[in-house]
Amino acid sequence: MVKLSKIARQADVLLDLMGVAVGSLLLVIGIETYRDGGSVGWPIAGSVLFSVNLWVACRRFIRHRKPTP
């Protein structure tokens, strides 16, 4: 029998980690675009997306490390 709650939990963790990866890629691409004469909005958007996704992932892992009373 497949436990859907376990699959959903694992998918949620995977999506949190993928968010950090996507944010870092957007930051790198934004910096390269800015160096090539593009808008400064790309690195700003990349850094905001990366920071938010990193905060979400860190919050998840900190919550899982704390023992429940």
DSSP file (Angstrom, degrees, kcal/mol; ACC not computed):
  #  RESIDUE AA STRUCTURE BP1 BP2  ACC     N-H-->O    O-->H-N    N-H-->O    O-->H-N    TCO  KAPPA ALPHA  PHI   PSI    X-CA   Y-CA   Z-CA
    1    1 A M              0   0    0      0, 0.0     2,-0.4     0, 0.0     0, 0.0   0.000 360.0 360.0 360.0 135.6    0.0    0.0    0.0
    2    2 A V        -     0   0    0      4,-0.0     2,-0.9     1,-0.0     3,-0.1  -0.729 360.0-142.5 -89.7 128.9    1.3    3.4   -0.9
    3    3 A K     >  -     0   0    0     -2,-0.4     4,-1.6     1,-0.2     3,-0.3  -0.819  11.2-167.5 -94.0 109.1    1.3    6.0    1.8
    4    4 A L  H  > S+     0   0    0     -2,-0.9     4,-2.6     1,-0.2     5,-0.2   0.810  83.9  59.8 -67.5 -30.4    0.4    9.3    0.1
    5    5 A S  H  > S+     0   0    0      2,-0.2     4,-2.1     1,-0.2    -1,-0.2   0.885 105.6  48.6 -66.7 -36.5    1.4   11.4    3.1
    6    6 A K  H  > S+     0   0    0     -3,-0.3     4,-2.2     2,-0.2    -1,-0.2   0.907 112.8  47.7 -68.0 -41.1    5.0   10.1    3.0
    7    7 A I  H  X S+     0   0    0     -4,-1.6     4,-2.3     1,-0.2    -2,-0.2   0.903 112.1  49.8 -65.8 -41.2    5.1   10.8   -0.8
    8    8 A A  H  X S+     0   0    0     -4,-2.6     4,-2.0     2,-0.2    -2,-0.2   0.892 110.4  50.3 -65.0 -39.7    3.7   14.3   -0.3
    9    9 A R  H  X S+     0   0    0     -4,-2.1     4,-2.0     2,-0.2    -2,-0.2   0.912 112.0  47.0 -64.6 -43.1    6.2   15.0    2.5
   10   10 A Q  H  X S+     0   0    0     -4,-2.2     4,-2.3     1,-0.2    -2,-0.2   0.878 111.7  50.7 -67.4 -37.4    9.1   13.9    0.3
   11   11 A A  H  X S+     0   0    0     -4,-2.3     4,-2.4     2,-0.2    -1,-0.2   0.873 108.3  53.2 -66.6 -36.3    7.9   15.9   -2.6
   12   12 A D  H  X S+     0   0    0     -4,-2.0     4,-1.9     2,-0.2    -2,-0.2   0.908 110.2  46.8 -64.9 -42.4    7.6   19.0   -0.4
   13   13 A V  H  X S+     0   0    0     -4,-2.0     4,-2.1     2,-0.2    -2,-0.2   0.916 112.2  50.9 -64.3 -43.5   11.2   18.6    0.8
   14   14 A L  H  X S+     0   0    0     -4,-2.3     4,-2.5     1,-0.2    -2,-0.2   0.905 109.4  49.9 -62.0 -42.1   12.3   18.1   -2.8
   15   15 A L  H  X S+     0   0    0     -4,-2.4     4,-1.7     2,-0.2    -1,-0.2   0.866 108.5  53.3 -66.5 -35.7   10.5   21.3   -4.0
   16   16 A D  H  X S+     0   0    0     -4,-1.9     4,-1.2     2,-0.2    41,-0.2   0.920 112.5  44.1 -63.2 -43.2   12.1   23.3   -1.1
   17   17 A L  H  X S+     0   0    0     -4,-2.1     4,-1.7     1,-0.2    -2,-0.2   0.875 111.6  52.9 -70.1 -36.8   15.6   22.2   -2.2
   18   18 A M  H  X S+     0   0    0     -4,-2.5     4,-2.8     1,-0.2     5,-0.2   0.819 102.3  60.4 -67.8 -29.6   14.8   22.8   -5.9
   19   19 A G  H  X S+     0   0    0     -4,-1.7     4,-2.4     2,-0.2    -1,-0.2   0.900 104.3  48.8 -62.7 -40.3   13.7   26.3   -5.1
   20   20 A V  H  X S+     0   0    0     -4,-1.2     4,-2.3    33,-0.3    -2,-0.2   0.906 112.2  49.2 -65.1 -41.3   17.1   27.0   -3.7
   21   21 A A  H  X S+     0   0    0     -4,-1.7     4,-2.2     2,-0.2    -2,-0.2   0.921 112.6  46.6 -64.6 -44.0   18.7   25.6   -6.9
   22   22 A V  H  X S+     0   0    0     -4,-2.8     4,-2.4     1,-0.2    -2,-0.2   0.897 111.9  51.6 -66.1 -39.9   16.4   27.6   -9.2
   23   23 A G  H  X S+     0   0    0     -4,-2.4     4,-2.0    -5,-0.2    27,-0.4   0.901 110.1  48.2 -63.5 -41.0   17.1   30.8   -7.2
   24   24 A S  H  X S+     0   0    0     -4,-2.3     4,-2.4     2,-0.2    -1,-0.2   0.891 111.3  50.7 -68.3 -37.8   20.8   30.4   -7.4
   25   25 A L  H  X S+     0   0    0     -4,-2.2     4,-2.7     2,-0.2     5,-0.2   0.913 110.6  49.0 -64.1 -41.6   20.6   29.7  -11.1
   26   26 A L  H  X S+     0   0    0     -4,-2.4     4,-2.5     1,-0.2    20,-0.3   0.876 110.4  51.8 -65.9 -36.0   18.5   32.8  -11.6
   27   27 A L  H  X S+     0   0    0     -4,-2.0     4,-2.2    19,-0.4    -2,-0.2   0.931 111.7  45.8 -64.3 -45.3   21.0   34.8   -9.5
   28   28 A V  H  X S+     0   0    0     -4,-2.4     4,-2.2     2,-0.2    -2,-0.2   0.927 115.3  46.2 -64.1 -45.0   24.0   33.6  -11.6
   29   29 A I  H  X S+     0   0    0     -4,-2.7     4,-2.5     1,-0.2    -1,-0.2   0.886 111.6  53.0 -65.3 -38.0   22.1   34.3  -14.9
   30   30 A G  H  X S+     0   0    0     -4,-2.5     4,-2.3    12,-0.3    -1,-0.2   0.892 108.9  48.6 -64.1 -40.0   21.1   37.7  -13.6
   31   31 A I  H  X S+     0   0    0     -4,-2.2     4,-2.3     2,-0.2    -2,-0.2   0.915 112.5  48.4 -66.5 -42.1   24.6   38.6  -12.8
   32   32 A E  H  X S+     0   0    0     -4,-2.2     4,-1.5     2,-0.2    -2,-0.2   0.904 112.0  49.6 -63.9 -40.4   25.8   37.5  -16.2
   33   33 A T  H  <>S+     0   0    0     -4,-2.5     5,-2.7     1,-0.2    -2,-0.2   0.903 110.7  50.0 -64.6 -40.9   23.0   39.5  -17.9
   34   34 A Y  H ><5S+     0   0    0     -4,-2.3     3,-1.4     1,-0.2    -2,-0.2   0.890 108.6  52.3 -65.6 -39.1   23.9   42.6  -15.9
   35   35 A R  H 3<5S+     0   0    0     -4,-2.3    -1,-0.2     1,-0.3    -2,-0.2   0.813 105.9  55.4 -65.5 -29.3   27.6   42.3  -16.8
   36   36 A D  T 3<5S-     0   0    0     -4,-1.5    -1,-0.3    -5,-0.2    -2,-0.2   0.344 134.3 -87.3 -85.6   7.5   26.6   42.1  -20.5
   37   37 A G  T < 5S+     0   0    0     -3,-1.4    -3,-0.2     1,-0.2    -2,-0.2   0.592  84.0 136.7 101.8  13.0   24.7   45.3  -20.2
   38   38 A G      < -     0   0    0     -5,-2.7    -1,-0.2     1,-0.2     2,-0.1  -0.076  60.6 -64.1 -82.5-173.5   21.3   44.1  -19.1
   39   39 A S    >   -     0   0    0      1,-0.1     3,-0.9     2,-0.0    -1,-0.2  -0.364  32.0-132.0 -73.4 148.9   19.0   45.5  -16.4
   40   40 A V  T 3> S+     0   0    0      1,-0.2     4,-1.4     2,-0.2     5,-0.1   0.596  98.5  80.3 -74.7 -10.4   20.0   45.5  -12.7
   41   41 A G  H 3> S+     0   0    0      1,-0.2     4,-2.9     2,-0.2    -1,-0.2   0.805  81.6  63.2 -66.3 -30.0   16.6   44.0  -12.0
   42   42 A W  H <> S+     0   0    0     -3,-0.9     4,-2.5     2,-0.2   -12,-0.3   0.945 105.6  41.7 -65.0 -49.2   17.8   40.5  -12.9
   43   43 A P  H  > S+     0   0    0      0, 0.0     4,-2.4     0, 0.0    -1,-0.2   0.874 116.0  51.5 -65.9 -32.7   20.4   40.2  -10.2
   44   44 A I  H  X S+     0   0    0     -4,-1.4     4,-2.3     2,-0.2    -2,-0.2   0.941 112.0  45.4 -66.8 -45.8   18.0   41.8   -7.7
   45   45 A A  H  X S+     0   0    0     -4,-2.9     4,-2.5     1,-0.2     5,-0.2   0.898 113.8  50.4 -63.8 -40.2   15.2   39.4   -8.5
   46   46 A G  H  X S+     0   0    0     -4,-2.5     4,-2.5   -20,-0.3   -19,-0.4   0.900 111.2  47.5 -64.2 -41.2   17.7   36.5   -8.4
   47   47 A S  H  X S+     0   0    0     -4,-2.4     4,-2.4     2,-0.2    -2,-0.2   0.879 113.1  48.5 -70.2 -36.0   19.0   37.5   -5.0
   48   48 A V  H  X S+     0   0    0     -4,-2.3     4,-2.5     2,-0.2     5,-0.2   0.936 114.1  45.9 -66.8 -45.4   15.5   37.9   -3.6
   49   49 A L  H  X S+     0   0    0     -4,-2.5     4,-2.3     1,-0.2     5,-0.2   0.913 114.5  48.0 -63.7 -42.7   14.3   34.6   -4.9
   50   50 A F  H  X S+     0   0    0     -4,-2.5     4,-2.4   -27,-0.4    -1,-0.2   0.923 112.5  48.9 -63.4 -44.5   17.4   32.8   -3.7
   51   51 A S  H  X S+     0   0    0     -4,-2.4     4,-2.3     2,-0.2    -2,-0.2   0.915 112.6  47.0 -63.4 -43.9   17.2   34.4   -0.2
   52   52 A V  H  X S+     0   0    0     -4,-2.5     4,-2.2     2,-0.2    -1,-0.2   0.928 114.7  45.9 -65.6 -44.7   13.5   33.6    0.2
   53   53 A N  H  X S+     0   0    0     -4,-2.3     4,-2.2    -5,-0.2   -33,-0.3   0.870 112.7  50.7 -68.0 -35.8   14.0   30.0   -0.9
   54   54 A L  H  X S+     0   0    0     -4,-2.4     4,-2.6    -5,-0.2    -1,-0.2   0.897 110.0  50.6 -66.1 -39.9   17.0   29.5    1.3
   55   55 A W  H  X S+     0   0    0     -4,-2.3     4,-2.4    -5,-0.2    -2,-0.2   0.907 110.7  49.2 -63.4 -42.2   15.1   30.9    4.2
   56   56 A V  H  X S+     0   0    0     -4,-2.2     4,-1.9     2,-0.2    -2,-0.2   0.923 113.1  46.4 -64.1 -44.3   12.2   28.5    3.6
   57   57 A A  H  X S+     0   0    0     -4,-2.2     4,-2.2   -41,-0.2    -2,-0.2   0.909 113.4  48.6 -66.1 -41.9   14.6   25.5    3.3
   58   58 A C  H  X S+     0   0    0     -4,-2.6     4,-2.5     1,-0.2     5,-0.2   0.909 110.0  52.0 -64.3 -41.2   16.5   26.5    6.4
   59   59 A R  H  X S+     0   0    0     -4,-2.4     4,-2.0    -5,-0.2    -1,-0.2   0.893 109.7  50.2 -62.1 -39.2   13.3   26.9    8.4
   60   60 A R  H  X S+     0   0    0     -4,-1.9     4,-1.7     2,-0.2    -2,-0.2   0.934 112.9  44.7 -64.1 -46.4   12.2   23.5    7.4
   61   61 A F  H  X S+     0   0    0     -4,-2.2     4,-1.2     1,-0.2    -2,-0.2   0.846 112.5  51.3 -71.7 -32.6   15.4   21.7    8.4
   62   62 A I  H  X S+     0   0    0     -4,-2.5     4,-1.3     2,-0.2    -1,-0.2   0.903 109.5  51.4 -66.6 -39.9   15.6   23.6   11.7
   63   63 A R  H  < S+     0   0    0     -4,-2.0    -2,-0.2    -5,-0.2    -1,-0.2   0.859 110.5  48.5 -65.0 -35.2   12.0   22.6   12.5
   64   64 A H  H  < S+     0   0    0     -4,-1.7    -1,-0.2     1,-0.2    -2,-0.2   0.737 107.3  55.9 -77.9 -22.0   12.8   18.9   11.7
   65   65 A R  H  < S+     0   0    0     -4,-1.2    -1,-0.2    -3,-0.2    -2,-0.2   0.784  87.2  91.0 -79.3 -27.2   16.0   19.0   13.9
   66   66 A K  S  < S-     0   0    0     -4,-1.3     2,-0.2    -5,-0.1    -4,-0.0  -0.507  81.5-124.9 -70.9 129.9   14.1   20.2   17.0
   67   67 A P        -     0   0    0      0, 0.0    -2,-0.1     0, 0.0    -1,-0.1  -0.542  22.2-124.0 -73.4 140.0   12.9   17.3   19.2
   68   68 A T              0   0    0     -2,-0.2     0, 0.0     1,-0.1     0, 0.0  -0.673 360.0 360.0 -83.5 136.5    9.2   17.3   19.9
   69   69 A P              0   0    0      0, 0.0    -1,-0.1     0, 0.0     0, 0.0   0.503 360.0 360.0 -73.6 360.0    8.3   17.3   23.6
